[in-house]
Amino acid sequence: MRRLFAYVVAVFFCVLAPRLVQAQELKTINKPGVMQANVSSEDENKKPLKLKKGEKVTVIYSRDDWMWVKAKSGRGGWVLKKEVKVEDTAAAAPAGGEDAKKKKEEDAAAKKAAAEEAKKKKEDAAAAKKAAAEEAKRKKEEAAAAKKAAAEEAKRKKEDAAAAKKAAAEEAKRKKEEEAAAKKAGTETPKPAPAEEPAKAAPVVATPAPVQPTPEPAPMPAPETQPAPQPVAMVQPVAPAPVVPMAPVAVPESAPAPMAAGFLTVIASEPGAAVILDGRRVGDAPIRRLAVEGGRHQVAVMKDEFAPTTQDVEINGNEATASLALAPSPDLVSRHRTNVFIRWGAGFGVLAVGAGLSLLSSAVGVGGAMLWIASSVAAISEKTTVDYKDPLSAALAPVLGGALSPVTSIGGAALTFAGPALALLCAVGGAVGAAALFMTAGDVGRYSAYQE
């Protein structure tokens, strides 16, 4: 017990007493200061703290010959009083305040200048980016305009060529009609009219203009009885004025009513043929319910290796349908027939090969079954004495019986099942291949209607 009491007293005087004395001697300062020399100390976490000469610090506490200073980094430590100079706050405040204000203004000005410079650079970059985008857009528009102009020029040339082709076709048709009419007029002779026909025919008389009746002259008045009769002059009848026949007044015919717009459907015998409406291409056949203006229109269809065909349609608020057939060229008909015959021949060849392989596989299966049966019978009667009378049976005896009997039995069983499966596969493959060729061959007589 005494030892415990002595230990507590020692701890009090060695540990707690110095701290109480230190707390009583600690003095708060809280003033700025300047380091007078380079000092190495330790902070509150026992980490090295280095302070340079002339560095500004804040003096927090003072005790005996030591001062607790705090650097700008927030770390603090104990230094000797002679190593730090405490500044007078009242005297240093004005100068320090002006310097701080001036420094703050300079920092603000520098910060503002840096912000303006960054803003200017950003605006310059945005302007350059915008100029580059506008230049790219302008080049793109120019390229699109050039492409459009080239497309329009190609379209115009194509329309001109189509119009020229159409005009040539119409000119050839007109000449052909004129030649046919001239030939018909030269070959036909007028028939003589019967004698009695002129008597029965009524003459054609032109209807004269209506003539007004001529008025009769007025009668002469009777002479009056006078006391002294005087001679009375005779009144001559007045000659009637000449009557001018009135020309018939031409009644103007009423103008035809405008035709209403409608729809046009174009169907061609060859899908994909170009459809030309009044000299302008409107698409590829077939075309369904194309809105067109009222009136008469000419529809033409064209396709490579086919003769162009035209048809006239009339639209008056209705839906008209133009069905045109394109006549193929002789070369196209010949190539089509050759391709059809080749595909049909290839189909029959594939079918024949499939049938032959199927028969061969079936024969292999039958042979395997016979070998399997023979080897099984030989294995059963292996222990019996067999006297072979013919050389073939004697030669096959080692294969069907003995050590090779399992091999021949397994081989025969495999061929028995593999033969029919292979036969079925060959038959189905040949049929499918032939059917594919037959279906893609096409119709031999597709263009037979155009053959002479």
C-alpha positions in Angstrom: 0.0 0.0 0.0 2.8 2.3 0.8 4.5 1.5 -2.4 1.3 2.4 -4.4 1.0 5.7 -2.6 4.6 6.5 -3.3 4.1 5.7 -6.9 1.1 8.0 -7.3 2.9 10.9 -5.6 5.9 10.4 -7.9 3.7 10.5 -10.9 2.0 13.6 -9.8 5.2 15.5 -9.2 6.9 14.2 -12.3 4.1 14.5 -14.8 1.2 16.6 -13.7 3.0 19.2 -11.7 5.2 20.5 -14.5 2.1 20.7 -16.7 0.2 22.8 -14.2 3.2 25.1 -13.8 3.5 25.3 -17.6 -0.2 26.2 -17.9 0.2 28.9 -15.3 3.3 30.3 -17.1 1.8 30.1 -20.7 0.9 33.5 -22.1 -1.2 34.2 -25.1 0.1 36.7 -27.7 -1.6 36.3 -31.1 0.6 38.8 -32.9 2.4 38.6 -36.2 6.1 38.1 -36.3 9.2 37.6 -38.5 11.8 34.9 -38.2 15.2 36.2 -37.5 17.1 33.0 -38.4 16.6 29.7 -40.0 15.1 27.4 -37.4 14.3 23.7 -37.3 11.7 22.6 -34.8 8.8 20.1 -34.4 5.1 20.6 -34.8 2.4 19.3 -32.6 2.6 15.9 -34.3 6.3 15.6 -33.7 7.1 16.1 -37.4 10.0 18.3 -38.5 9.1 21.9 -39.1 11.6 24.2 -40.9 11.2 28.0 -40.8 13.3 30.3 -42.9 14.8 33.7 -42.1 12.4 36.5 -42.9 9.4 34.2 -43.1 6.2 35.7 -41.6 4.6 33.8 -38.8 2.0 34.3 -36.1 3.1 34.2 -32.5 0.4 32.3 -30.5 1.9 31.7 -27.0 4.9 32.7 -25.0 6.5 30.9 -22.1 9.9 31.7 -20.5 12.4 31.9 -23.4 10.2 30.0 -25.9 7.4 31.1 -28.2 4.8 29.0 -30.1 4.7 30.2 -33.6 2.4 29.2 -36.5 3.5 29.3 -40.1 1.3 30.1 -43.1 0.9 26.4 -43.8 -1.0 26.1 -40.5 1.7 24.1 -38.7 3.2 25.3 -35.5 6.1 24.7 -33.2 8.3 26.1 -30.3 11.2 28.5 -31.1 13.4 30.7 -29.0 12.3 34.2 -28.4 15.5 35.6 -29.9 14.8 33.8 -33.2 11.5 35.5 -33.8 10.6 39.2 -33.8 7.1 40.2 -32.7 5.8 43.1 -34.8 3.7 45.9 -33.4 0.2 45.4 -34.7 -0.7 49.1 -34.3 2.3 50.4 -36.3 2.4 47.7 -38.9 -1.3 47.6 -39.6 -1.6 50.6 -41.9 1.4 49.6 -44.0 0.5 46.0 -44.0 -3.1 46.9 -44.8 -2.1 49.1 -47.8 0.4 46.5 -49.0 -2.3 43.8 -48.7 -4.8 46.0 -50.4 -2.4 46.8 -53.2 -1.4 43.2 -53.5 -5.0 42.2 -53.6 -5.7 44.7 -56.3 -2.7 43.6 -58.3 -3.9 40.0 -57.9 -7.4 40.9 -58.9 -6.1 42.8 -61.9 -3.8 39.9 -62.9 -6.7 37.5 -62.4 -8.9 39.8 -64.5 -6.3 40.1 -67.2 -5.8 36.3 -67.2 -9.6 35.8 -67.4 -9.9 38.3 -70.3 -7.0 36.6 -72.1 -8.6 33.2 -71.6 -11.9 34.6 -72.8 -10.2 36.2 -75.8 -8.5 32.9 -76.7 -11.8 31.1 -76.3 -13.6 33.6 -78.5 -10.8 33.4 -81.1 -11.0 29.6 -81.0 -14.8 29.7 -81.3 -14.5 32.2 -84.2 -11.9 30.0 -86.0 -14.1 27.0 -85.4 -17.1 28.8 -86.7 -15.2 30.0 -89.8 -14.0 26.5 -90.4 -17.5 25.2 -90.1 -18.9 27.9 -92.5 -16.1 27.1 -95.0 -16.8 23.4 -94.8 -20.6 24.2 -95.2 -19.9 26.4 -98.1 -17.7 23.8 -99.8 -20.4 21.2 -99.1 -23.1 23.4 -100.6 -20.9 24.1 -103.6 -20.3 20.4 -104.1 -24.0 19.7 -103.7 -24.9 22.5 -106.2 -22.3 21.1 -108.7 -23.7 17.6 -108.2 -27.3 18.9 -108.7 -26.3 20.9 -111.8 -24.6 17.8 -113.2 -27.6 15.7 -112.5 -29.9 18.2 -114.1 -27.7 18.4 -117.1 -27.6 14.6 -117.4 -31.4 14.6 -117.0 -31.8 17.3 -119.6 -29.6 15.4 -122.0 -31.5 12.2 -121.4 -34.9 14.0 -121.9 -33.6 15.6 -125.1 -32.4 12.2 -126.3 -35.8 10.6 -125.4 -37.6 13.5 -127.1 -35.4 13.1 -130.2 -36.0 9.4 -130.2 -39.7 9.9 -129.8 -39.8 12.5 -132.6 -37.9 10.1 -134.8 -40.3 7.3 -134.0 -43.3 9.6 -134.7 -41.7 10.8 -138.0 -41.1 7.2 -139.1 -44.7 6.3 -138.1 -46.0 9.3 -140.0 -44.0 8.4 -143.1 -45.2 4.8 -142.9 -48.8 5.9 -142.6 -48.4 8.3 -145.6 -46.8 5.5 -147.7 -49.6 3.1 -146.7 -52.2 5.8 -147.6 -50.5 6.5 -150.9 -50.3 2.8 -151.7 -54.0 2.3 -150.8 -55.0 5.3 -152.9 -53.1 3.9 -155.9 -54.5 0.5 -155.7 -58.2 1.4 -155.2 -60.3 2.4 -158.3 -63.6 4.3 -158.1 -66.7 2.3 -158.9 -69.1 3.6 -161.6 -72.4 4.9 -160.2 -75.7 3.5 -161.5 -77.6 5.5 -164.2 -80.7 6.0 -162.1 -78.9 7.3 -159.0 -78.4 10.9 -160.3 -82.2 11.3 -161.0 -83.0 10.2 -157.5 -80.4 12.4 -155.8 -81.7 15.7 -154.6 -79.7 18.7 -155.9 -77.9 20.7 -153.3 -79.4 24.3 -153.3 -77.8 27.0 -151.2 -80.2 28.8 -149.0 -80.4 32.5 -150.1 -80.5 35.3 -147.6 -84.1 36.3 -146.6 -85.5 39.2 -148.8 -88.0 41.6 -147.5 -91.2 42.1 -149.7 -91.3 45.1 -151.9 -94.0 47.6 -150.7 -96.7 48.5 -153.1 -97.1 52.2 -154.2 -99.6 54.3 -152.2 -102.9 55.1 -154.1 -103.4 58.5 -155.5 -105.8 60.8 -153.5 -109.1 61.8 -155.2 -109.2 65.5 -156.3 -111.3 67.8 -154.3 -114.2 69.9 -155.9 -113.3 73.5 -155.9 -115.2 76.4 -157.1 -112.4 77.1 -159.5 -110.9 73.8 -160.4 -107.2 74.1 -160.5 -105.0 71.5 -162.1 -103.5 69.2 -159.4 -100.0 67.8 -159.9 -99.8 64.1 -160.1 -97.9 62.4 -157.2 -95.3 60.0 -158.5 -94.9 56.7 -156.6 -91.8 56.6 -154.5 -89.4 54.0 -155.5 -88.7 51.5 -152.7 -85.3 51.4 -151.2 -83.1 48.5 -152.2 -83.3 45.7 -149.7 -79.8 44.5 -148.5 -79.8 40.9 -147.5 -78.7 40.3 -143.9 -75.7 38.1 -143.5 -76.1 35.3 -141.0 -74.6 36.1 -137.6 -72.1 33.5 -136.5 -72.8 32.2 -133.0 -69.6 31.6 -131.1 -69.2 28.1 -129.8 -68.8 27.7 -126.1 -65.3 26.9 -125.0 -64.7 23.3 -123.8 -64.7 22.9 -120.0 -61.2 22.2 -118.6 -60.6 18.6 -117.8 -60.1 17.7 -114.1 -57.0 16.1 -112.7 -56.9 12.4 -112.0 -54.6 9.4 -111.5 -52.6 7.3 -113.9 -51.4 3.7 -113.4 -48.7 2.4 -115.7 -48.1 -1.4 -116.1 -45.4 -2.7 -118.4 -44.7 -6.3 -119.4 -41.1 -5.8 -118.2 -40.8 -4.6 -114.5 -38.3 -1.9 -114.1 -38.8 -0.3 -117.5 -38.5 3.5 -117.6 -41.8 5.4 -117.8 -41.9 8.6 -119.8 -44.9 10.9 -119.5 -45.1 13.7 -122.0 -41.4 13.5 -122.6 -40.5 13.5 -118.9 -39.4 10.5 -116.9 -41.6 9.9 -113.9 -40.2 6.6 -112.6 -40.0 2.9 -113.3 -42.8 0.5 -114.0 -45.1 -0.4 -112.4 -46.4 3.0 -111.2 -49.6 3.1 -109.1 -52.0 6.1 -108.9 -49.7 8.8 -110.2 -51.4 12.3 -109.9 -51.5 14.0 -113.3 -53.3 17.0 -114.8 -56.4 16.7 -116.8 -56.2 16.3 -120.6 -54.6 14.0 -123.1 -51.2 12.6 -122.3 -48.7 10.3 -124.0 -47.1 7.5 -122.0 -44.0 5.7 -123.2 -42.0 2.8 -121.7 -38.3 2.0 -122.5 -35.8 -0.6 -121.5 -32.5 -1.8 -122.8 -32.8 -4.6 -125.4 -36.5 -3.8 -125.8 -38.3 -1.7 -128.4 -40.0 1.4 -126.9 -43.8 1.5 -126.8 -46.2 4.5 -126.5 -49.9 4.9 -125.6 -52.2 7.9 -125.4 -54.5 8.3 -122.4 -57.1 10.9 -121.4 -57.5 12.1 -117.8 -60.7 13.9 -116.8 -61.2 13.3 -113.1 -60.8 9.6 -113.5 -58.1 6.9 -112.9 -56.7 5.7 -116.2 -54.5 2.6 -116.6 -51.9 2.2 -119.4 -50.8 -1.4 -120.1 -47.8 -1.5 -122.4 -46.0 -4.5 -123.8 -42.3 -4.3 -124.7 -41.0 -6.3 -127.7 -37.6 -7.9 -126.9 -34.7 -7.9 -129.3 -33.8 -11.2 -131.2 -30.5 -11.4 -129.2 -32.4 -11.3 -125.9 -34.8 -14.0 -127.0 -32.0 -16.2 -128.1 -30.0 -15.8 -124.9 -33.2 -16.5 -122.8 -33.9 -19.7 -124.7 -30.3 -20.9 -124.4 -30.3 -20.2 -120.6 -33.5 -22.0 -120.1 -32.3 -25.1 -122.0 -29.0 -25.1 -120.1 -30.7 -25.0 -116.8 -33.2 -27.7 -117.7 -30.3 -29.9 -119.0 -28.4 -29.3 -115.8 -31.4 -30.1 -113.7 -31.9 -33.5 -115.5 -28.2 -34.2 -115.1 -28.3 -33.5 -111.4 -31.4 -35.7 -111.1 -29.7 -38.6 -113.0 -26.5 -38.4 -110.8 -28.6 -38.4 -107.6 -30.5 -41.5 -108.8 -27.3 -43.3 -109.8 -25.6 -42.6 -106.5 -28.8 -43.6 -104.7 -28.8 -47.0 -106.6 -25.1 -47.5 -105.9 -25.6 -46.8 -102.2 -28.6 -49.2 -102.1 -26.4 -51.9 -103.6 -23.7 -51.2 -101.0 -26.3 -51.6 -98.3 -27.5 -54.9 -99.7 -23.9 -56.2 -100.0 -23.2 -55.2 -96.4 -26.3 -57.0 -95.2 -25.3 -60.2 -97.0 -21.8 -59.9 -95.6 -23.2 -59.4 -92.1 -25.5 -62.5 -92.4 -22.7 -64.6 -93.8 -20.2 -63.7 -91.1 -22.8 -64.3 -88.4 -23.6 -67.8 -89.8 -19.9 -68.6 -90.0 -19.3 -67.5 -86.4 -22.1 -69.8 -85.2 -20.9 -72.8 -87.1 -17.2 -72.1 -86.4 -16.7 -75.2 -84.2 -18.3 -77.5 -86.7 -16.4 -79.3 -89.4 -17.1 -77.8 -92.8 -15.9 -79.4 -96.0 -16.0 -76.8 -98.8 -16.5 -78.3 -102.2 -15.8 -75.2 -104.3 -12.6 -72.9 -104.3 -14.6 -69.7 -103.7 -16.1 -71.0 -100.4 -12.7 -72.3 -99.4 -11.1 -68.9 -100.1 -13.7 -67.0 -98.1 -13.7 -69.3 -95.2 -10.8 -67.5 -93.4 -12.6 -64.2 -93.8 -16.1 -65.2 -92.7 -14.8 -67.3 -89.8 -11.8 -67.4 -87.6 -10.1 -64.3 -86.3 -11.5 -62.0 -88.9 -15.1 -62.9 -88.2 -15.8 -59.9 -85.8 -14.3 -57.4 -88.3 -16.4 -58.7 -91.2 -19.5 -58.7 -89.0 -19.0 -55.1 -87.9 -18.2 -54.0 -91.4 -21.3 -55.7 -92.8 -23.5 -54.1 -90.2 -22.1 -50.6 -90.8 -22.6 -51.0 -94.6 -26.1 -52.3 -94.0 -27.2 -49.1 -92.2 -25.0 -46.6 -94.1 -26.1 -47.8 -97.6 -29.8 -46.9 -97.3 -29.0 -43.6 -95.5 -26.6 -42.6 -98.2 -29.0 -43.6 -100.9 -31.8 -41.5 -99.3 -29.4 -38.5 -99.0 -28.3 -38.8 -102.7 -31.9 -39.1 -103.8 -33.1 -36.1 -101.8 -30.0 -34.0 -102.8 -30.5 -34.8 -106.5 -34.2 -33.9 -106.3 -33.6 -30.7 -104.5 -30.9 -29.6 -106.9 -32.9 -30.4 -109.9 -36.0 -28.7 -108.6 -33.9 -25.5 -107.9 -32.6 -25.5 -111.5 -36.0 -26.2 -112.9 -37.6 -23.3 -110.9 -34.9 -20.8 -111.8 -34.8 -21.8 -115.5 -37.8 -19.7 -116.5 -40.4 -20.2 -119.3 -39.0 -21.2 -122.7 -41.9 -19.5 -124.5 -41.9 -16.3 -122.5 -41.1 -14.3 -125.7 -42.7 -16.6 -128.2 -45.5 -14.1 -128.8 -42.9 -11.8 -130.4 -41.4 -14.5 -132.7 -42.3 -14.3 -136.4 
